[in-house]
Amino acid sequence: MFRSFFLAGFECATGYNVHGRWIDQIAATQHDRFADDDYRRIREVGIRAVREAVRWPLVDRGGRFDFSSLAPFLAAARRHDLDVVWDLFHFGYPDDVDLFSDAFPERFAEYCRAAARHVAAETEGPWWFTPVNEPSYFAWAAGDAALFAPHQHGRGFELKLRLARAGILGGEAIRAEAPGARILSVDALCRVVAPLGRPDLEAEAAAWNRDIVFQSLDLLAGRLHPELGGSRAALGTVGVNYYWTNQWELGRAGTPLSDTDPRHTPLRELVRDVWRRYGGDIVLAETGHRDDQRAPWVRHVAEEAKALRDLGVPLRGVCLYPILGMPEWHAPERFTRMGLWDLVPRSPTLGRELHAPMLEALREAQAILGITSFS
């Protein structure tokens, strides 16, 4: 599906955080300044595909489009012969857009059309797009928990419906402008369990796992609220994001369920259930760990990926995300040590310091999965 089984994901969130402070992770990590060097590095470790972003707030100026901010990434992708999956809405949106308005989905579709036209004119393809990244998480974060703009409470499902309609129209616009373009619909894959000693909550946990976690993908697929225009074709390829934090007890979302807990479900089973629900190819679109757990996590994911292949599940890629360390969204003065390279201040720039244990684990993972060429 992609030029390599492993992809490198560059953290690309924009928007206003819980403090109302503007964030742009591409600028904060200086990836916009060093795109060519960053792409060269990932090519050297055998990765030939990336998740990247078109930053909607930078591109869309009142409905007029300026794609100059995209130029370094397009040039670097051509130079290093990489596949790119372009996120078009990664939490941030133009200040004059009201996400709850009837005009939002159409405005977004026009932007998607312009982005597809520009990317198709600048690259030979294959063209991959994620119209709306993690709509379930964003609907909760921006519509219920007020972590991101528009900082609302009690409007999460309403926002989820708007994001689904926007994603459907955006995908249609992309395909109309760039025939053959492929859609990767990405959402978080989570699971909850009833607290110990609370069998009365088991039915609630089961309903959450069966229905709530899949609402956004079901909306895109037309399984839920079909009047929005969803279909299996609109859903495209399913991408799931999974971290060590994605399983927890009801009411304790900030405390991850230990993988030694008997209530913990292996990643292979969760992904297999997604495949059984939607069919088609599957991509693990984000996964990673921090600090000293990075290398063990890569080994673990490789083992789960091999198991999925052995089970006949068409897992087509694993995206290591983020591939660079990054500032915390809501505390940007603090850097998280994630990814294959840590960011190290070297005034006036941020250096990239290789995390050797994770590279060793990546080499082992490539071997486990039968990847032998690192050119």
TIRO-610404 format. One record per residue: x, y negated, z of N, C-alpha, C in turn; residue in three letters. Coordinates in pm, whole numbers. Layout:
N
n_X n_Y n_Z ca_X ca_Y ca_Z c_X c_Y c_Z vonu
X Y Z X Y Z X Y Z ALA
...
END
This chain:
375
n_X n_Y n_Z ca_X ca_Y ca_Z c_X c_Y c_Z vonu
83 121 0 0 0 0 86 -126 0 MET
186 -129 90 281 -239 95 419 -186 56 PHE
512 -276 34 646 -234 -6 720 -162 106 ARG
674 -175 229 730 -98 341 616 -64 436 SER
634 46 510 531 86 605 524 -12 722 PHE
640 -58 766 643 -158 872 636 -298 811 PHE
556 -382 874 544 -522 837 598 -607 951 LEU
638 -728 919 679 -825 1020 573 -935 1028 ALA
521 -956 1146 419 -1059 1165 478 -1183 1229 GLY
461 -1297 1165 509 -1424 1220 392 -1493 1290 PHE
407 -1517 1420 301 -1582 1495 269 -1717 1429 GLU
142 -1736 1397 106 -1850 1313 -17 -1924 1364 CYS
-48 -1907 1492 -166 -1975 1547 -148 -2126 1544 ALA
-257 -2193 1509 -266 -2337 1526 -391 -2364 1610 THR
-410 -2488 1649 -530 -2525 1721 -501 -2599 1850 GLY
-607 -2627 1924 -596 -2696 2052 -612 -2595 2165 TYR
-513 -2587 2253 -514 -2484 2356 -607 -2523 2471 ASN
-599 -2449 2581 -692 -2469 2692 -679 -2609 2752 VAL
-561 -2672 2735 -538 -2805 2788 -571 -2915 2687 HIS
-623 -2874 2571 -650 -2971 2465 -525 -3017 2394 GLY
-417 -2943 2410 -289 -2977 2348 -276 -2905 2216 ARG
-233 -2975 2112 -217 -2917 1980 -100 -2819 1978 TRP
-121 -2702 1916 -14 -2606 1899 -3 -2568 1752 ILE
118 -2546 1709 147 -2497 1574 267 -2405 1590 ASP
241 -2275 1596 347 -2181 1629 450 -2167 1518 GLN
412 -2191 1395 510 -2184 1287 612 -2295 1303 ILE
565 -2415 1337 658 -2525 1360 735 -2506 1490 ALA
668 -2456 1594 732 -2441 1725 845 -2340 1722 ALA
834 -2238 1638 941 -2138 1625 1041 -2176 1516 THR
1016 -2290 1450 1098 -2339 1338 1101 -2242 1221 GLN
998 -2159 1214 988 -2067 1100 967 -2145 970 HIS
903 -2261 978 885 -2342 858 1019 -2394 805 ASP
1116 -2414 895 1248 -2462 854 1339 -2349 808 ARG
1317 -2229 861 1409 -2118 836 1340 -1998 775 PHE
1236 -2022 695 1162 -1911 634 1254 -1822 551 ALA
1342 -1883 474 1430 -1802 388 1521 -1713 472 ASP
1582 -1768 576 1668 -1688 663 1589 -1580 736 ASP
1468 -1615 781 1386 -1517 851 1348 -1401 760 ASP
1312 -1433 636 1276 -1327 542 1397 -1243 504 TYR
1513 -1307 493 1636 -1231 462 1664 -1131 574 ARG
1648 -1174 699 1675 -1085 811 1582 -964 812 ARG
1454 -987 788 1364 -872 792 1389 -778 675 ILE
1429 -835 561 1464 -751 446 1584 -663 482 ARG
1678 -716 557 1799 -641 592 1770 -524 686 GLU
1658 -528 758 1625 -416 848 1520 -324 787 VAL
1498 -338 657 1412 -244 587 1266 -278 585 GLY
1231 -403 619 1092 -447 616 1071 -531 491 ILE
966 -496 416 943 -561 287 805 -625 278 ARG
738 -642 391 605 -702 391 587 -782 519 ALA
511 -892 510 494 -981 624 348 -1025 636 VAL
310 -1059 758 188 -1134 781 229 -1279 806 ARG
168 -1367 732 205 -1508 731 76 -1590 733 GLU
86 -1721 729 -35 -1804 737 -33 -1918 638 ALA
-151 -1948 589 -180 -2078 532 -246 -2156 646 VAL
-184 -2264 688 -236 -2336 804 -346 -2432 760 ARG
-469 -2388 782 -585 -2464 735 -582 -2611 778 TRP
-550 -2642 905 -552 -2783 943 -450 -2869 869 PRO
-340 -2807 823 -240 -2884 750 -276 -2900 603 LEU
-350 -2802 550 -380 -2798 407 -503 -2881 371 VAL
-606 -2872 453 -736 -2928 421 -748 -3068 481 ASP
-743 -3166 396 -752 -3305 438 -886 -3362 394 ARG
-989 -3335 475 -1122 -3384 441 -1178 -3323 315 GLY
-1143 -3198 288 -1191 -3132 168 -1097 -3146 50 GLY
-989 -3221 65 -883 -3229 -37 -767 -3144 11 ARG
-703 -3073 -83 -607 -2969 -43 -465 -3006 -82 PHE
-376 -2991 15 -233 -3015 -4 -159 -2892 46 ASP
-101 -2815 -48 -36 -2689 -13 116 -2703 -1 PHE
165 -2825 17 310 -2843 27 369 -2768 147 SER
292 -2752 254 343 -2680 372 365 -2532 344 SER
307 -2482 236 319 -2341 201 443 -2313 114 LEU
500 -2417 57 608 -2399 -41 726 -2317 10 ALA
778 -2341 132 895 -2263 176 868 -2113 184 PRO
746 -2075 221 714 -1933 239 692 -1864 104 PHE
630 -1935 11 613 -1879 -123 748 -1859 -190 LEU
835 -1958 -176 968 -1947 -237 1048 -1834 -175 ALA
1042 -1822 -42 1118 -1717 25 1063 -1579 -9 ALA
931 -1567 -19 871 -1437 -54 913 -1394 -194 ALA
917 -1489 -286 963 -1457 -422 1110 -1417 -421 ARG
1190 -1492 -351 1335 -1468 -351 1369 -1332 -293 ARG
1298 -1291 -189 1331 -1166 -120 1236 -1052 -155 HIS
1147 -1076 -249 1061 -972 -304 979 -904 -195 ASP
902 -985 -122 821 -936 -11 672 -947 -43 LEU
597 -850 6 451 -863 7 411 -953 123 ASP
309 -1034 102 261 -1124 207 111 -1107 224 VAL
68 -1092 350 -73 -1100 385 -95 -1238 445 VAL
-176 -1319 377 -195 -1458 417 -317 -1471 508 TRP
-295 -1510 633 -405 -1547 722 -452 -1687 682 ASP
-581 -1703 665 -634 -1833 624 -698 -1911 738 LEU
-735 -1844 845 -793 -1911 962 -743 -1838 1085 PHE
-634 -1891 1143 -573 -1828 1260 -592 -1922 1379 HIS
-718 -1937 1418 -763 -2013 1535 -776 -2163 1511 PHE
-693 -2223 1425 -699 -2366 1405 -780 -2405 1283 GLY
-846 -2520 1289 -930 -2567 1180 -924 -2720 1176 TYR
-960 -2782 1062 -953 -2928 1053 -1042 -2997 1156 PRO
-999 -3113 1199 -1070 -3185 1304 -1211 -3224 1263 ASP
-1236 -3240 1133 -1369 -3283 1090 -1464 -3166 1064 ASP
-1424 -3045 1098 -1509 -2927 1080 -1580 -2894 1210 VAL
-1710 -2872 1202 -1791 -2825 1315 -1820 -2677 1292 ASP
-1760 -2590 1372 -1774 -2447 1350 -1917 -2398 1367 LEU
-2000 -2473 1434 -2138 -2432 1457 -2236 -2490 1355 PHE
-2184 -2565 1260 -2272 -2630 1162 -2302 -2536 1045 SER
-2412 -2563 977 -2446 -2486 858 -2345 -2508 746 ASP
-2273 -2620 751 -2178 -2653 644 -2046 -2578 657 ALA
-2017 -2526 775 -1886 -2463 798 -1855 -2349 702 PHE
-1942 -2249 685 -1904 -2137 597 -1873 -2180 454 PRO
-1951 -2274 400 -1925 -2320 263 -1796 -2399 255 GLU
-1771 -2482 355 -1646 -2558 357 -1527 -2462 362 ARG
-1539 -2359 443 -1431 -2261 453 -1413 -2187 321 PHE
-1522 -2152 254 -1513 -2081 127 -1441 -2164 22 ALA
-1465 -2294 20 -1395 -2381 -76 -1246 -2381 -49 GLU
-1211 -2386 76 -1069 -2379 113 -1009 -2244 72 TYR
-1080 -2134 96 -1031 -2001 57 -1010 -1994 -93 CYS
-1104 -2053 -168 -1093 -2052 -314 -966 -2126 -357 ARG
-942 -2241 -298 -824 -2320 -334 -696 -2247 -294 ALA
-696 -2183 -176 -576 -2111 -131 -546 -1993 -222 ALA
-650 -1917 -261 -629 -1803 -350 -576 -1850 -485 ALA
-631 -1960 -534 -586 -2013 -663 -438 -2050 -656 ARG
-399 -2115 -548 -260 -2159 -534 -165 -2041 -521 HIS
-198 -1946 -435 -111 -1830 -415 -99 -1748 -542 VAL
-210 -1728 -612 -207 -1650 -737 -125 -1718 -844 ALA
-125 -1851 -845 -46 -1924 -944 104 -1920 -913 ALA
137 -1900 -786 277 -1907 -743 344 -1771 -730 GLU
266 -1664 -724 323 -1531 -703 255 -1431 -796 THR
322 -1320 -820 269 -1218 -910 178 -1118 -838 GLU
175 -1121 -708 94 -1025 -635 174 -899 -603 GLY
111 -803 -536 -31 -801 -500 -66 -912 -402 PRO
-189 -963 -412 -235 -1072 -327 -321 -1016 -216 TRP
-280 -1044 -93 -352 -1000 26 -392 -1122 109 TRP
-515 -1118 160 -564 -1228 243 -643 -1173 362 PHE
-627 -1239 474 -715 -1220 589 -792 -1350 607 THR
-918 -1354 567 -991 -1482 577 -997 -1536 720 PRO
-1048 -1455 814 -1061 -1499 953 -989 -1399 1042 VAL
-886 -1443 1109 -810 -1354 1196 -879 -1336 1330 ASN
-890 -1213 1377 -943 -1179 1508 -1070 -1257 1545 GLU
-1176 -1242 1467 -1297 -1318 1498 -1358 -1285 1633 PRO
-1348 -1161 1678 -1405 -1127 1810 -1331 -1200 1921 SER
-1198 -1195 1916 -1121 -1264 2019 -1146 -1414 2013 TYR
-1141 -1471 1893 -1157 -1615 1882 -1297 -1659 1926 PHE
-1399 -1581 1891 -1536 -1616 1933 -1545 -1620 2085 ALA
-1480 -1524 2151 -1479 -1524 2297 -1395 -1639 2351 TRP
-1273 -1655 2298 -1180 -1754 2351 -1230 -1897 2330 ALA
-1292 -1922 2215 -1336 -2059 2183 -1483 -2082 2215 ALA
-1564 -1974 2217 -1708 -1989 2237 -1758 -1952 2374 GLY
-1677 -1879 2450 -1718 -1838 2585 -1620 -1884 2693 ASP
-1491 -1868 2669 -1391 -1894 2772 -1327 -2032 2762 ALA
-1357 -2107 2656 -1304 -2243 2637 -1152 -2248 2638 ALA
-1088 -2143 2588 -942 -2141 2581 -890 -2217 2459 LEU
-966 -2218 2352 -931 -2289 2230 -1047 -2379 2189 PHE
-1015 -2480 2108 -1122 -2563 2052 -1217 -2473 1973 ALA
-1348 -2498 1982 -1416 -2616 2037 -1448 -2609 2185 PRO
-1381 -2521 2261 -1390 -2520 2408 -1533 -2512 2459 HIS
-1602 -2408 2414 -1742 -2390 2452 -1759 -2276 2552 GLN
-1874 -2276 2618 -1915 -2168 2707 -2052 -2118 2664 HIS
-2070 -1985 2669 -2200 -1928 2642 -2244 -1930 2496 GLY
-2150 -1952 2405 -2184 -1959 2262 -2102 -1861 2179 ARG
-2044 -1760 2245 -1955 -1668 2176 -2021 -1593 2063 GLY
-2139 -1536 2087 -2203 -1459 1981 -2249 -1550 1867 PHE
-2295 -1669 1900 -2331 -1765 1796 -2211 -1796 1707 GLU
-2096 -1815 1769 -1975 -1842 1691 -1935 -1720 1611 LEU
-1953 -1602 1668 -1918 -1479 1597 -1999 -1467 1468 LYS
-2126 -1503 1473 -2209 -1500 1353 -2160 -1599 1248 LEU
-2121 -1718 1293 -2071 -1819 1199 -1940 -1773 1136 ARG
-1853 -1714 1215 -1725 -1667 1162 -1746 -1554 1062 LEU
-1844 -1467 1090 -1872 -1358 997 -1921 -1412 863 ALA
-2014 -1505 866 -2064 -1563 741 -1952 -1633 665 ARG
-1867 -1705 739 -1754 -1771 674 -1658 -1670 613 ALA
-1632 -1561 685 -1543 -1458 632 -1597 -1392 508 GLY
-1729 -1368 505 -1791 -1306 388 -1783 -1399 268 ILE
-1821 -1526 287 -1814 -1621 175 -1669 -1646 134 LEU
-1580 -1650 232 -1440 -1671 200 -1383 -1558 116 GLY
-1417 -1434 152 -1371 -1320 73 -1424 -1322 -68 GLY
-1552 -1360 -83 -1610 -1370 -218 -1537 -1475 -300 GLU
-1506 -1588 -238 -1436 -1695 -309 -1295 -1652 -350 ALA
-1227 -1581 -263 -1093 -1532 -294 -1096 -1439 -414 ILE
-1187 -1344 -414 -1194 -1246 -522 -1237 -1311 -653 ARG
-1322 -1413 -646 -1364 -1481 -768 -1248 -1559 -830 ALA
-1164 -1614 -746 -1053 -1696 -795 -932 -1612 -834 GLU
-911 -1502 -764 -795 -1416 -790 -842 -1272 -800 ALA
-898 -1234 -915 -946 -1095 -931 -834 -996 -898 PRO
-869 -895 -823 -770 -798 -780 -714 -828 -642 GLY
-744 -947 -588 -699 -978 -452 -762 -882 -353 ALA
-689 -852 -247 -734 -755 -148 -755 -825 -14 ARG
-858 -780 57 -893 -838 186 -851 -742 297 ILE
-779 -794 395 -748 -720 517 -826 -786 630 LEU
-931 -719 677 -1012 -773 786 -952 -726 918 SER
-910 -822 1000 -830 -792 1119 -908 -829 1245 VAL
-916 -736 1338 -977 -766 1467 -911 -682 1575 ASP
-929 -725 1699 -867 -655 1813 -938 -522 1838 ALA
-859 -421 1872 -910 -290 1909 -890 -274 2059 LEU
-1001 -278 2132 -996 -274 2277 -1085 -162 2331 CYS
-1065 -129 2457 -1148 -27 2522 -1155 -57 2670 ARG
-1274 -40 2728 -1292 -61 2871 -1336 70 2935 VAL
-1314 80 3065 -1359 196 3143 -1430 145 3266 VAL
-1515 229 3322 -1581 195 3448 -1480 202 3561 ALA
-1488 111 3658 -1398 119 3774 -1417 252 3848 PRO
-1312 294 3915 -1320 416 3994 -1429 402 4100 LEU
-1507 507 4114 -1614 504 4212 -1737 429 4169 GLY
-1745 390 4039 -1861 317 3990 -1923 390 3870 ARG
-1976 509 3890 -2039 581 3779 -2159 506 3721 PRO
-2216 412 3799 -2329 334 3750 -2290 240 3637 ASP
-2158 217 3617 -2112 128 3511 -2062 203 3388 LEU
-2068 334 3392 -2017 412 3278 -2098 388 3151 GLU
-2228 374 3163 -2310 349 3044 -2278 213 2984 ALA
-2256 113 3069 -2220 -19 3020 -2086 -16 2947 GLU
-1989 55 3004 -1858 67 2939 -1871 138 2805 ALA
-1950 245 2801 -1968 319 2677 -2033 232 2569 ALA
-2131 150 2607 -2197 62 2510 -2100 -44 2459 ALA
-2016 -94 2547 -1917 -194 2505 -1822 -134 2403 TRP
-1774 -14 2432 -1680 53 2341 -1745 92 2209 ASN
-1871 126 2213 -1941 171 2093 -1988 56 2006 ARG
-2031 -55 2068 -2098 -160 1994 -2025 -295 1998 ASP
-1999 -346 2118 -1949 -483 2131 -1815 -502 2062 ILE
-1723 -409 2085 -1589 -427 2030 -1588 -427 1878 VAL
-1691 -368 1817 -1696 -358 1671 -1791 -459 1606 PHE
-1847 -550 1683 -1949 -639 1627 -1900 -716 1505 GLN
-1783 -777 1513 -1736 -859 1401 -1713 -775 1275 SER
-1650 -658 1290 -1629 -572 1174 -1763 -521 1120 LEU
-1858 -492 1210 -1990 -447 1166 -2064 -558 1091 ASP
-2046 -682 1133 -2107 -795 1062 -2051 -807 921 LEU
-1920 -796 909 -1857 -804 776 -1901 -688 688 LEU
-1919 -570 749 -1955 -451 672 -2103 -442 641 ALA
-2183 -533 696 -2327 -531 670 -2402 -432 756 GLY
-2337 -373 855 -2404 -279 945 -2487 -352 1049 ARG
-2456 -477 1072 -2523 -561 1171 -2556 -694 1104 LEU
-2679 -742 1123 -2725 -865 1058 -2692 -865 908 HIS
-2746 -772 833 -2715 -764 690 -2756 -888 612 PRO
-2844 -971 669 -2884 -1093 600 -2768 -1191 581 GLU
-2657 -1169 654 -2540 -1253 637 -2466 -1222 507 LEU
-2496 -1109 446 -2434 -1075 318 -2318 -979 326 GLY
-2298 -919 443 -2186 -826 457 -2207 -696 380 GLY
-2097 -628 353 -2100 -499 284 -1968 -428 309 SER
-1964 -301 278 -1836 -230 295 -1729 -291 207 ARG
-1766 -337 88 -1668 -402 0 -1618 -532 61 ALA
-1708 -607 126 -1667 -733 188 -1568 -709 302 ALA
-1585 -597 372 -1495 -564 481 -1353 -540 432 LEU
-1338 -478 315 -1205 -450 261 -1131 -347 343 GLY
-1001 -365 355 -918 -278 437 -928 -322 582 THR
-942 -227 672 -958 -259 814 -821 -266 880 VAL
-796 -377 949 -676 -393 1029 -713 -406 1175 GLY
-645 -333 1262 -674 -340 1405 -549 -387 1480 VAL
-572 -474 1576 -463 -526 1659 -467 -458 1794 ASN
-354 -403 1836 -351 -326 1960 -221 -352 2035 TYR
-236 -392 2163 -122 -415 2252 -141 -331 2379 TYR
-40 -333 2465 -48 -258 2590 -157 -313 2682 TRP
-207 -432 2653 -309 -496 2735 -452 -465 2690 THR
-470 -381 2588 -600 -369 2523 -694 -265 2584 ASN
-657 -207 2698 -749 -122 2771 -751 -169 2916 GLN
-873 -179 2973 -885 -229 3110 -1016 -183 3172 TRP
-1026 -201 3302 -1151 -175 3372 -1248 -290 3352 GLU
-1377 -260 3344 -1478 -365 3339 -1456 -462 3454 LEU
-1453 -591 3419 -1434 -693 3520 -1290 -722 3555 GLY
-1195 -652 3492 -1052 -672 3522 -972 -683 3392 ARG
-1017 -772 3305 -954 -784 3173 -809 -826 3180 ALA
-769 -892 3288 -630 -935 3299 -536 -831 3353 GLY
-588 -714 3385 -505 -606 3441 -510 -486 3348 THR
-407 -463 3268 -411 -351 3173 -420 -216 3244 PRO
-491 -126 3181 -502 10 3232 -371 83 3203 LEU
-314 145 3303 -189 217 3285 -208 333 3187 SER
-105 357 3106 -116 468 3011 -106 603 3080 ASP
-76 603 3211 -78 728 3287 -212 751 3356 THR
-301 653 3347 -435 668 3405 -513 770 3323 ASP
-576 867 3385 -651 968 3308 -765 911 3226 PRO
-806 787 3257 -912 723 3179 -858 655 3054 ARG
-728 648 3040 -665 583 2925 -679 671 2801 HIS
-717 610 2689 -734 684 2563 -614 661 2472 THR
-553 764 2418 -438 746 2328 -473 661 2207 PRO
-375 587 2162 -394 501 2045 -442 580 1925 LEU
-390 699 1906 -429 779 1789 -580 806 1788 ARG
-638 827 1906 -782 853 1911 -863 727 1881 GLU
-815 614 1931 -886 488 1904 -885 456 1755 LEU
-769 471 1691 -760 441 1549 -839 541 1466 VAL
-835 666 1505 -913 767 1432 -1062 735 1439 ARG
-1108 686 1554 -1250 650 1567 -1286 534 1473 ASP
-1194 438 1457 -1218 327 1364 -1231 381 1222 VAL
-1142 470 1185 -1146 529 1051 -1275 605 1029 TRP
-1318 681 1128 -1443 755 1114 -1562 660 1100 ARG
-1554 544 1161 -1665 449 1157 -1675 380 1021 ARG
-1561 343 962 -1562 261 841 -1506 332 718 TYR
-1424 433 737 -1359 497 624 -1253 407 564 GLY
-1190 455 459 -1090 375 389 -957 369 461 GLY
-866 291 404 -733 276 461 -739 193 590 ASP
-642 220 677 -631 152 805 -491 94 819 ILE
-482 -25 877 -354 -87 906 -352 -127 1054 VAL
-246 -95 1123 -225 -147 1257 -164 -286 1238 LEU
-251 -387 1243 -216 -519 1194 -138 -604 1292 ALA
-140 -569 1419 -56 -633 1519 -28 -532 1629 GLU
97 -522 1669 132 -444 1788 271 -485 1833 THR
293 -479 1961 423 -515 2014 421 -518 2166 GLY
538 -537 2223 552 -547 2368 658 -653 2395 HIS
685 -676 2521 779 -782 2556 894 -727 2640 ARG
998 -809 2646 1115 -782 2730 1170 -641 2705 ASP
1199 -567 2811 1264 -437 2794 1170 -328 2745 ASP
1042 -358 2735 947 -257 2687 934 -255 2535 GLN
1005 -343 2467 992 -350 2321 1033 -220 2252 ARG
1150 -170 2284 1198 -48 2217 1112 73 2250 ALA
1080 98 2379 991 212 2407 856 201 2336 PRO
805 79 2322 676 62 2256 684 99 2108 TRP
792 59 2042 808 93 1901 814 245 1885 VAL
886 312 1973 892 459 1966 754 520 1987 ARG
682 466 2085 547 517 2113 456 498 1993 HIS
458 380 1934 371 354 1819 408 444 1702 VAL
537 467 1681 580 556 1573 526 697 1594 ALA
531 744 1717 478 878 1746 327 884 1720 GLU
256 778 1760 112 774 1736 81 765 1587 GLU
161 688 1514 141 676 1370 163 810 1301 ALA
267 882 1341 291 1013 1282 176 1108 1314 LYS
127 1103 1438 15 1189 1476 -108 1157 1392 ALA
-133 1029 1366 -247 991 1284 -233 1045 1142 LEU
-114 1034 1089 -90 1090 955 -115 1240 954 ARG
-67 1308 1057 -86 1453 1066 -234 1489 1076 ASP
-313 1399 1134 -457 1420 1146 -532 1386 1018 LEU
-460 1335 919 -523 1299 793 -580 1159 788 GLY
-549 1076 889 -598 939 891 -506 855 801 VAL
-563 782 704 -480 705 610 -429 574 669 PRO
-339 586 767 -274 469 825 -166 423 728 LEU
-182 301 675 -95 255 566 12 155 608 ARG
8 112 733 110 16 774 99 -16 921 GLY
212 -59 979 220 -104 1117 292 -237 1117 VAL
227 -340 1170 286 -474 1173 341 -503 1312 CYS
470 -523 1323 535 -561 1448 511 -710 1470 LEU
442 -741 1580 390 -877 1596 405 -923 1740 TYR
462 -1042 1761 531 -1123 1661 671 -1068 1639 PRO
727 -1097 1525 860 -1048 1495 967 -1138 1558 ILE
928 -1262 1592 1014 -1357 1662 953 -1386 1799 LEU
1039 -1415 1896 987 -1469 2021 909 -1597 1994 GLY
829 -1638 2092 740 -1752 2065 705 -1824 2195 MET
666 -1951 2184 614 -2020 2303 478 -1964 2341 PRO
449 -1961 2470 316 -1924 2516 216 -2027 2464 GLU
97 -1979 2423 -4 -2070 2369 -38 -2181 2467 TRP
-61 -2143 2592 -113 -2239 2689 -6 -2294 2783 HIS
119 -2251 2763 234 -2304 2837 352 -2308 2742 ALA
347 -2396 2641 447 -2392 2532 589 -2421 2575 PRO
608 -2467 2698 744 -2488 2746 811 -2355 2783 GLU
731 -2248 2789 784 -2116 2826 782 -2022 2705 ARG
896 -1963 2674 906 -1872 2560 888 -1727 2604 PHE
811 -1653 2526 792 -1510 2549 896 -1433 2470 THR
959 -1337 2535 1060 -1255 2470 990 -1133 2408 ARG
948 -1151 2286 884 -1044 2210 953 -1035 2075 MET
927 -926 2004 975 -916 1868 1120 -871 1857 GLY
1164 -867 1733 1298 -816 1703 1406 -920 1728 LEU
1366 -1047 1726 1461 -1155 1753 1406 -1248 1860 TRP
1486 -1273 1962 1452 -1376 2060 1494 -1512 2005 ASP
1422 -1613 2046 1456 -1750 2007 1543 -1812 2115 LEU
1658 -1861 2075 1757 -1914 2169 1787 -2059 2133 VAL
1769 -2153 2228 1799 -2294 2197 1945 -2313 2162 PRO
1966 -2372 2045 2100 -2410 2000 2086 -2546 1936 ARG
2077 -2646 2019 2042 -2781 1976 2115 -2819 1848 SER
2040 -2870 1749 1898 -2907 1751 1805 -2797 1697 PRO
1854 -2675 1688 1771 -2569 1630 1752 -2455 1729 THR
1663 -2362 1692 1641 -2240 1769 1713 -2125 1698 LEU
1809 -2065 1764 1877 -1951 1706 1794 -1826 1716 GLY
1827 -1727 1633 1762 -1597 1635 1861 -1495 1690 ARG
1829 -1437 1805 1918 -1340 1869 1855 -1202 1860 GLU
1922 -1111 1790 1869 -977 1769 1857 -901 1900 LEU
1743 -835 1918 1724 -746 2032 1764 -606 1986 HIS
1889 -568 2012 1946 -445 1958 1869 -319 1995 ALA
1818 -306 2118 1743 -182 2148 1619 -166 2059 PRO
1552 -277 2028 1434 -264 1942 1474 -227 1800 MET
1586 -279 1752 1631 -241 1618 1664 -92 1614 LEU
1729 -42 1717 1759 102 1723 1629 183 1721 GLU
1529 136 1797 1401 207 1799 1331 199 1664 ALA
1344 87 1596 1285 74 1463 1351 171 1366 LEU
1482 185 1373 1551 282 1287 1501 424 1315 ARG
1485 457 1442 1433 589 1477 1291 607 1424 GLU
1209 501 1437 1072 507 1389 1066 527 1238 ALA
1152 455 1167 1157 472 1022 1195 613 984 GLN
1285 672 1060 1324 810 1034 1210 907 1064 ALA
1142 887 1177 1029 972 1215 922 972 1106 ILE
902 855 1047 796 841 947 845 865 804 LEU
969 910 792 1020 947 661 1064 831 576 GLY
1101 719 640 1148 601 567 1300 606 568 ILE
1359 616 452 1504 636 446 1579 521 380 THR
1507 434 308 1574 325 237 1556 196 313 SER
1666 127 341 1660 0 412 1703 -117 325 PHE
1700 -98 194 1744 -205 105 1631 -299 73 SER
END
